[in-house]
Amino acid sequence: MNRRTCAALLAACTLAAAPLAALAQAGWPKAPITVIVPLAAGDGGDTTARAMAELLTRELDTPVLVQNKPGAGGALGVQQVIAAKKDGYTLLFTQNSPLTIRRVLEPAAASYDPLRELAPLAITTRTPSVLVVRKDAPFGTFQELVAYAKKNPGKVHIGNAGPGSAGDLSVQVINSVAETDLLSVPYKGAAPAVTDVIGGQVEGVILALGALAPHIRSGSLKAIAISNPFPELPGVPTLSKLGYRQDILGVWFAWMMPAGTPPEVAQALVPALQKVAKDPAIAARLLPLGIVQDWEPAARVASEIRREYDTVGEVNSRTRKN
């Protein structure tokens, strides 16, 4: 058998193997699916993941199990998925901070490239970030907070959910656009930050709306700025509405899987994911938490990551210069 014949046979075998592999993968899923959530149990994002996993279990006819992996501002969970087998049985449901903010502020802890090492599937939910203060604070509006901070430099502390969170970066945004020197106070999650602002240990906090909604409704905390308009808080302004060049950062949640996972997985998963993301039952469960449904396909996820990464880099650069 000459070389030309051997090459032809090898090519034929390769072509034959490709559809067989695709056919085998088309039977996905054949086993339980694990969804890694880089947040603590009980967080709004965790609640969202569990609500969606419950319906995905029904749609895919296989168990979809949520596993919490908090730590390093979400980077530990992201890294776990990057290192997982590329078989479609380990997925990631994450907020934006470990994909963008954390990589700028703490590159040593988040030294991965989500657009190279992960395959985006969709953005399915969003929630605004809100700056709140105590009801008895010496400032009741954002403009009054800025004026107070300038008269009392270094004395206004703003808590957030942790290093590299949207709230942490948003403190830098305010300092940059309003020329203040607010001090960021990162906590290990939203709950202790809320406890401290109510108790007076910090003057305000910037957190996802879900963690703050009950306290805003009760009147114990007052919302004075928001990342993007929200129906329940029509009178709370964004920074851009107040004339500043940039808003504080909101929170969005995306589904991803390890890069290199067979495309047949996404072909089977994305339609089920879209159906679940738009289910009215999900909306009814999430809206009281300040979380709204959304649907942005994979290409939009990638562009959102690039855009926000650049924005965070610019804010961080301006802050360092100041």
URJO-V302213 format. One record per residue. RES is the residue in one small letter. PHI is phi in radians with two decimals (NA if undefined). PSI is psi in degrees with one decimal (* if undefined). D_LAST is the distance of its C-alpha to the last C-alpha in Angstrom with 2 decimals. Layout:
res->RES phi->PHI psi->PSI d_last->D_LAST
res->RES phi->PHI psi->PSI d_last->D_LAST
This chain:
res->m phi->NA psi->123.6 d_last->73.30
res->n phi->-1.41 psi->173.7 d_last->71.37
res->r phi->-1.11 psi->-39.1 d_last->67.61
res->r phi->-1.10 psi->-40.4 d_last->67.34
res->t phi->-1.17 psi->-42.1 d_last->69.11
res->c phi->-1.06 psi->-42.8 d_last->66.95
res->a phi->-1.12 psi->-39.9 d_last->63.77
res->a phi->-1.14 psi->-42.0 d_last->65.12
res->l phi->-1.12 psi->-41.2 d_last->66.04
res->l phi->-1.10 psi->-42.3 d_last->62.62
res->a phi->-1.12 psi->-40.1 d_last->60.90
res->a phi->-1.13 psi->-41.2 d_last->63.29
res->c phi->-1.12 psi->-40.0 d_last->62.61
res->t phi->-1.11 psi->-44.3 d_last->58.84
res->l phi->-1.13 psi->-35.8 d_last->59.21
res->a phi->-1.23 psi->-34.6 d_last->61.53
res->a phi->-1.23 psi->-32.1 d_last->59.16
res->a phi->-1.05 psi->-51.9 d_last->56.23
res->p phi->-1.17 psi->-28.6 d_last->57.91
res->l phi->-1.14 psi->-42.0 d_last->59.32
res->a phi->-1.12 psi->-41.7 d_last->55.87
res->a phi->-1.12 psi->-40.3 d_last->54.64
res->l phi->-1.12 psi->-40.3 d_last->57.72
res->a phi->-1.14 psi->-40.6 d_last->57.16
res->q phi->-1.27 psi->-23.0 d_last->53.56
res->a phi->-1.10 psi->-18.0 d_last->54.67
res->g phi->-1.40 psi->0.3 d_last->56.12
res->w phi->-1.10 psi->138.5 d_last->52.67
res->p phi->-1.65 psi->145.7 d_last->52.17
res->k phi->-2.02 psi->0.8 d_last->54.90
res->a phi->-2.62 psi->167.1 d_last->53.15
res->p phi->-1.02 psi->146.7 d_last->50.63
res->i phi->-1.89 psi->134.0 d_last->47.05
res->t phi->-1.82 psi->129.2 d_last->44.14
res->v phi->-1.88 psi->114.5 d_last->40.88
res->i phi->-1.46 psi->125.9 d_last->37.96
res->v phi->-2.07 psi->112.8 d_last->35.49
res->p phi->-1.40 psi->45.0 d_last->32.35
res->l phi->-2.40 psi->159.4 d_last->32.26
res->a phi->-1.24 psi->151.9 d_last->34.20
res->a phi->-1.03 psi->138.1 d_last->37.58
res->g phi->1.64 psi->-13.9 d_last->37.56
res->d phi->-1.13 psi->156.6 d_last->34.11
res->g phi->-1.01 psi->-38.7 d_last->34.25
res->g phi->-1.16 psi->-37.3 d_last->33.79
res->d phi->-1.14 psi->-42.8 d_last->36.56
res->t phi->-1.04 psi->-41.5 d_last->38.79
res->t phi->-1.09 psi->-47.3 d_last->38.25
res->a phi->-1.04 psi->-41.6 d_last->39.12
res->r phi->-1.22 psi->-37.2 d_last->42.26
res->a phi->-1.13 psi->-42.3 d_last->43.41
res->m phi->-1.25 psi->-37.7 d_last->43.09
res->a phi->-1.10 psi->-35.0 d_last->44.64
res->e phi->-1.07 psi->-43.7 d_last->47.60
res->l phi->-1.34 psi->-32.5 d_last->48.35
res->l phi->-1.12 psi->-34.9 d_last->47.64
res->t phi->-0.99 psi->-41.3 d_last->50.26
res->r phi->-1.23 psi->-44.1 d_last->52.72
res->e phi->-1.19 psi->-38.1 d_last->51.76
res->l phi->-1.64 psi->-7.6 d_last->51.81
res->d phi->1.00 psi->39.9 d_last->54.73
res->t phi->-2.71 psi->149.8 d_last->53.11
res->p phi->-1.07 psi->132.4 d_last->51.07
res->v phi->-2.04 psi->110.5 d_last->47.29
res->l phi->-1.93 psi->133.0 d_last->45.81
res->v phi->-1.62 psi->132.4 d_last->42.28
res->q phi->-2.19 psi->120.0 d_last->40.84
res->n phi->-1.39 psi->134.8 d_last->37.66
res->k phi->-2.44 psi->70.2 d_last->35.36
res->p phi->-1.33 psi->167.3 d_last->32.19
res->g phi->2.25 psi->144.2 d_last->29.80
res->a phi->0.96 psi->40.4 d_last->26.57
res->g phi->1.10 psi->26.7 d_last->25.07
res->g phi->1.71 psi->-11.6 d_last->28.02
res->a phi->-1.14 psi->-33.2 d_last->27.92
res->l phi->-1.10 psi->-42.7 d_last->31.24
res->g phi->-1.14 psi->-41.5 d_last->33.11
res->v phi->-1.08 psi->-45.2 d_last->31.84
res->q phi->-1.12 psi->-33.9 d_last->32.84
res->q phi->-1.10 psi->-40.7 d_last->36.23
res->v phi->-1.24 psi->-39.8 d_last->36.99
res->i phi->-1.01 psi->-38.0 d_last->35.93
res->a phi->-1.46 psi->-6.5 d_last->38.39
res->a phi->-1.30 psi->164.5 d_last->41.16
res->k phi->-1.08 psi->145.0 d_last->44.29
res->k phi->-1.60 psi->58.9 d_last->44.05
res->d phi->-2.09 psi->2.9 d_last->46.99
res->g phi->1.53 psi->1.6 d_last->45.57
res->y phi->-1.77 psi->2.7 d_last->46.19
res->t phi->-2.27 psi->117.4 d_last->42.59
res->l phi->-2.05 psi->164.7 d_last->40.10
res->l phi->-2.13 psi->131.1 d_last->36.51
res->f phi->-2.11 psi->109.8 d_last->35.39
res->t phi->-2.36 psi->152.1 d_last->31.66
res->q phi->-1.35 psi->171.3 d_last->28.76
res->n phi->-1.25 psi->-26.6 d_last->25.93
res->s phi->-1.01 psi->-45.0 d_last->23.35
res->p phi->-1.25 psi->-14.7 d_last->25.03
res->l phi->-1.53 psi->-22.1 d_last->25.56
res->t phi->-2.31 psi->-67.0 d_last->22.03
res->i phi->-1.07 psi->-50.5 d_last->19.24
res->r phi->-1.04 psi->-35.0 d_last->20.61
res->r phi->-1.18 psi->-27.2 d_last->20.95
res->v phi->-1.48 psi->-46.9 d_last->17.24
res->l phi->-1.35 psi->-34.2 d_last->16.01
res->e phi->-2.35 psi->67.0 d_last->19.11
res->p phi->-1.08 psi->-26.8 d_last->20.78
res->a phi->-1.20 psi->-32.5 d_last->23.14
res->a phi->-1.50 psi->-19.1 d_last->24.60
res->a phi->-2.29 psi->65.4 d_last->24.88
res->s phi->-1.59 psi->35.0 d_last->25.91
res->y phi->-1.97 psi->166.4 d_last->28.18
res->d phi->-2.04 psi->104.1 d_last->28.31
res->p phi->-1.10 psi->-24.8 d_last->29.69
res->l phi->-1.48 psi->-11.6 d_last->30.91
res->r phi->-1.84 psi->-34.4 d_last->32.87
res->e phi->-1.78 psi->-8.0 d_last->34.03
res->l phi->-2.26 psi->153.2 d_last->34.65
res->a phi->-1.93 psi->114.8 d_last->36.64
res->p phi->-1.23 psi->146.7 d_last->35.39
res->l phi->-1.96 psi->-49.9 d_last->38.13
res->a phi->-3.08 psi->154.3 d_last->36.68
res->i phi->-1.62 psi->131.2 d_last->34.21
res->t phi->-2.12 psi->-19.8 d_last->36.47
res->t phi->-2.57 psi->156.6 d_last->34.55
res->r phi->-2.45 psi->156.4 d_last->31.36
res->t phi->-2.60 psi->138.7 d_last->30.03
res->p phi->-1.30 psi->153.0 d_last->27.26
res->s phi->-1.55 psi->143.8 d_last->24.48
res->v phi->-2.29 psi->136.1 d_last->24.71
res->l phi->-1.65 psi->118.7 d_last->22.65
res->v phi->-2.13 psi->155.3 d_last->25.29
res->v phi->-2.32 psi->164.7 d_last->25.68
res->r phi->-1.13 psi->152.7 d_last->28.80
res->k phi->-1.13 psi->-23.6 d_last->31.44
res->d phi->-1.80 psi->17.3 d_last->31.31
res->a phi->-1.14 psi->154.2 d_last->27.54
res->p phi->-1.31 psi->12.2 d_last->26.66
res->f phi->-2.53 psi->136.6 d_last->25.12
res->g phi->-2.05 psi->-2.2 d_last->27.07
res->t phi->-2.37 psi->167.0 d_last->24.91
res->f phi->-1.13 psi->-41.2 d_last->21.39
res->q phi->-1.08 psi->-38.3 d_last->20.95
res->e phi->-1.20 psi->-34.8 d_last->22.32
res->l phi->-1.09 psi->-44.8 d_last->19.98
res->v phi->-1.07 psi->-45.7 d_last->16.92
res->a phi->-1.09 psi->-42.7 d_last->18.74
res->y phi->-1.12 psi->-42.8 d_last->19.71
res->a phi->-1.12 psi->-35.5 d_last->16.29
res->k phi->-1.27 psi->-30.5 d_last->15.03
res->k phi->-1.42 psi->-19.7 d_last->18.24
res->n phi->-2.25 psi->67.5 d_last->18.02
res->p phi->-1.05 psi->134.9 d_last->14.51
res->g phi->1.32 psi->11.0 d_last->14.54
res->k phi->-2.00 psi->1.0 d_last->18.01
res->v phi->-1.88 psi->116.8 d_last->17.87
res->h phi->-1.86 psi->129.7 d_last->18.51
res->i phi->-2.07 psi->114.3 d_last->18.85
res->g phi->-1.39 psi->161.6 d_last->21.22
res->n phi->-2.72 psi->178.0 d_last->21.75
res->a phi->-1.37 psi->-3.5 d_last->24.32
res->g phi->2.57 psi->167.2 d_last->22.67
res->p phi->-1.03 psi->132.4 d_last->20.03
res->g phi->1.42 psi->4.2 d_last->19.36
res->s phi->-1.37 psi->167.3 d_last->21.10
res->a phi->-1.04 psi->-36.7 d_last->20.37
res->g phi->-1.16 psi->-40.1 d_last->19.57
res->d phi->-1.07 psi->-47.8 d_last->17.10
res->l phi->-1.17 psi->-33.6 d_last->15.15
res->s phi->-1.14 psi->-28.9 d_last->15.73
res->v phi->-1.08 psi->-41.1 d_last->13.87
res->q phi->-1.12 psi->-39.0 d_last->10.67
res->v phi->-1.02 psi->-48.2 d_last->12.07
res->i phi->-1.09 psi->-45.6 d_last->12.64
res->n phi->-1.04 psi->-36.9 d_last->9.31
res->s phi->-1.25 psi->-47.2 d_last->7.97
res->v phi->-1.49 psi->-27.2 d_last->11.15
res->a phi->-1.82 psi->-1.8 d_last->12.08
res->e phi->1.00 psi->48.4 d_last->9.06
res->t phi->-1.95 psi->177.2 d_last->10.45
res->d phi->-2.29 psi->53.0 d_last->10.01
res->l phi->-1.05 psi->144.7 d_last->13.04
res->l phi->-1.76 psi->122.8 d_last->14.20
res->s phi->-1.37 psi->132.2 d_last->15.66
res->v phi->-2.11 psi->95.2 d_last->19.20
res->p phi->-1.32 psi->135.0 d_last->20.85
res->y phi->-1.96 psi->169.6 d_last->24.66
res->k phi->-1.58 psi->65.7 d_last->27.45
res->g phi->1.97 psi->170.1 d_last->28.30
res->a phi->-1.31 psi->-38.1 d_last->28.41
res->a phi->-0.99 psi->-50.2 d_last->31.38
res->p phi->-1.15 psi->-28.9 d_last->29.98
res->a phi->-1.16 psi->-42.1 d_last->26.84
res->v phi->-1.11 psi->-43.5 d_last->29.25
res->t phi->-1.00 psi->-42.5 d_last->31.38
res->d phi->-1.29 psi->-33.9 d_last->28.60
res->v phi->-1.25 psi->-36.6 d_last->27.34
res->i phi->-1.16 psi->-37.4 d_last->30.99
res->g phi->-1.40 psi->-8.1 d_last->31.59
res->g phi->1.58 psi->8.4 d_last->28.69
res->q phi->-1.28 psi->-26.6 d_last->26.78
res->v phi->-2.29 psi->157.6 d_last->23.65
res->e phi->-1.40 psi->-24.2 d_last->22.97
res->g phi->-2.86 psi->172.5 d_last->22.68
res->v phi->-2.47 psi->152.9 d_last->22.65
res->i phi->-2.08 psi->113.3 d_last->21.80
res->l phi->-2.47 psi->167.6 d_last->24.75
res->a phi->-1.10 psi->145.9 d_last->27.21
res->l phi->-0.97 psi->-36.2 d_last->29.65
res->g phi->-0.95 psi->-37.9 d_last->32.60
res->a phi->-1.30 psi->-18.4 d_last->31.50
res->l phi->-1.90 psi->-19.4 d_last->30.98
res->a phi->-0.90 psi->-47.3 d_last->33.79
res->p phi->-1.07 psi->-35.4 d_last->36.50
res->h phi->-1.36 psi->-31.4 d_last->34.43
res->i phi->-1.20 psi->-42.7 d_last->33.35
res->r phi->-1.11 psi->-37.1 d_last->37.03
res->s phi->-1.35 psi->-18.5 d_last->38.23
res->g phi->1.61 psi->-0.2 d_last->35.87
res->s phi->-1.27 psi->-24.3 d_last->34.40
res->l phi->-2.23 psi->148.1 d_last->30.92
res->k phi->-2.04 psi->127.3 d_last->29.57
res->a phi->-1.42 psi->129.0 d_last->27.58
res->i phi->-2.12 psi->-8.9 d_last->25.00
res->a phi->-2.79 psi->151.6 d_last->23.18
res->i phi->-2.49 psi->151.7 d_last->24.29
res->s phi->-1.27 psi->-35.2 d_last->23.16
res->n phi->-2.70 psi->151.1 d_last->26.32
res->p phi->-0.97 psi->144.7 d_last->29.44
res->f phi->-2.40 psi->135.2 d_last->32.06
res->p phi->-0.95 psi->-37.1 d_last->35.67
res->e phi->-1.29 psi->-18.0 d_last->35.89
res->l phi->-2.19 psi->61.4 d_last->32.85
res->p phi->-1.14 psi->-24.2 d_last->33.41
res->g phi->-1.62 psi->0.2 d_last->31.79
res->v phi->-1.59 psi->120.8 d_last->28.41
res->p phi->-1.46 psi->154.8 d_last->25.88
res->t phi->-1.47 psi->163.6 d_last->23.34
res->l phi->-1.15 psi->-36.7 d_last->19.92
res->s phi->-1.12 psi->-34.1 d_last->21.08
res->k phi->-1.15 psi->-28.4 d_last->24.18
res->l phi->-1.48 psi->-0.3 d_last->22.20
res->g phi->1.78 psi->2.9 d_last->20.60
res->y phi->-1.48 psi->157.6 d_last->17.22
res->r phi->-1.41 psi->-8.8 d_last->16.54
res->q phi->-2.65 psi->144.4 d_last->16.61
res->d phi->-1.60 psi->160.2 d_last->18.68
res->i phi->-1.16 psi->161.2 d_last->18.29
res->l phi->-1.51 psi->136.1 d_last->20.09
res->g phi->-1.55 psi->-176.7 d_last->23.83
res->v phi->-2.11 psi->131.3 d_last->26.14
res->w phi->-2.25 psi->156.7 d_last->28.83
res->f phi->-2.15 psi->132.6 d_last->31.52
res->a phi->-2.21 psi->151.9 d_last->33.15
res->w phi->-1.75 psi->134.7 d_last->36.28
res->m phi->-2.50 psi->168.6 d_last->36.25
res->m phi->-2.53 psi->164.9 d_last->38.59
res->p phi->-1.03 psi->138.0 d_last->38.57
res->a phi->-1.07 psi->141.9 d_last->38.48
res->g phi->1.66 psi->-5.1 d_last->42.00
res->t phi->-1.13 psi->136.6 d_last->43.75
res->p phi->-0.90 psi->136.6 d_last->46.82
res->p phi->-1.06 psi->-22.8 d_last->46.20
res->e phi->-1.08 psi->-26.3 d_last->49.24
res->v phi->-1.13 psi->-49.2 d_last->47.27
res->a phi->-1.09 psi->-37.4 d_last->44.80
res->q phi->-1.07 psi->-34.0 d_last->47.80
res->a phi->-1.49 psi->-35.0 d_last->49.37
res->l phi->-1.41 psi->-43.3 d_last->46.32
res->v phi->-1.04 psi->-44.6 d_last->44.35
res->p phi->-1.05 psi->-39.7 d_last->47.18
res->a phi->-1.15 psi->-39.7 d_last->47.65
res->l phi->-1.13 psi->-41.7 d_last->43.93
res->q phi->-1.14 psi->-40.6 d_last->43.83
res->k phi->-1.10 psi->-43.4 d_last->46.88
res->v phi->-1.18 psi->-42.3 d_last->45.42
res->a phi->-1.08 psi->-27.8 d_last->41.99
res->k phi->-1.76 psi->6.3 d_last->43.84
res->d phi->-1.21 psi->129.7 d_last->46.38
res->p phi->-1.05 psi->-29.3 d_last->46.71
res->a phi->-1.13 psi->-36.1 d_last->47.33
res->i phi->-1.16 psi->-43.9 d_last->43.85
res->a phi->-1.02 psi->-43.2 d_last->42.37
res->a phi->-1.11 psi->-33.4 d_last->44.39
res->r phi->-1.37 psi->-32.0 d_last->43.11
res->l phi->-1.64 psi->-30.6 d_last->39.42
res->l phi->-1.02 psi->-40.4 d_last->38.85
res->p phi->-1.07 psi->-19.6 d_last->39.29
res->l phi->-1.58 psi->2.9 d_last->36.45
res->g phi->1.39 psi->18.4 d_last->34.13
res->i phi->-1.96 psi->130.8 d_last->34.52
res->v phi->-2.02 psi->149.3 d_last->35.89
res->q phi->-1.23 psi->151.8 d_last->37.77
res->d phi->-2.67 psi->166.4 d_last->36.51
res->w phi->-2.60 psi->109.0 d_last->37.77
res->e phi->-2.16 psi->120.5 d_last->35.74
res->p phi->-1.20 psi->176.3 d_last->37.64
res->a phi->-0.93 psi->-45.2 d_last->36.54
res->a phi->-1.07 psi->-36.5 d_last->35.22
res->r phi->-1.25 psi->-32.9 d_last->32.99
res->v phi->-1.06 psi->-46.8 d_last->31.66
res->a phi->-1.06 psi->-43.6 d_last->30.67
res->s phi->-1.19 psi->-33.9 d_last->28.93
res->e phi->-1.15 psi->-41.2 d_last->27.10
res->i phi->-1.09 psi->-46.4 d_last->25.84
res->r phi->-1.09 psi->-46.2 d_last->24.68
res->r phi->-1.09 psi->-48.1 d_last->22.99
res->e phi->-1.22 psi->-36.3 d_last->21.15
res->y phi->-1.04 psi->-43.7 d_last->20.18
res->d phi->-1.14 psi->-41.0 d_last->18.58
res->t phi->-1.08 psi->-46.4 d_last->16.81
res->v phi->-1.09 psi->-40.4 d_last->15.43
res->g phi->-1.07 psi->-40.5 d_last->14.36
res->e phi->-1.15 psi->-44.2 d_last->12.47
res->v phi->-1.09 psi->-44.8 d_last->10.70
res->n phi->-1.10 psi->-38.9 d_last->9.97
res->s phi->-1.15 psi->-43.1 d_last->8.78
res->r phi->-1.10 psi->-39.9 d_last->6.32
res->t phi->-1.13 psi->-41.4 d_last->5.14
res->r phi->-1.12 psi->-37.6 d_last->5.40
res->k phi->-1.17 psi->-34.9 d_last->3.80
res->n phi->-1.33 psi->* d_last->0.00
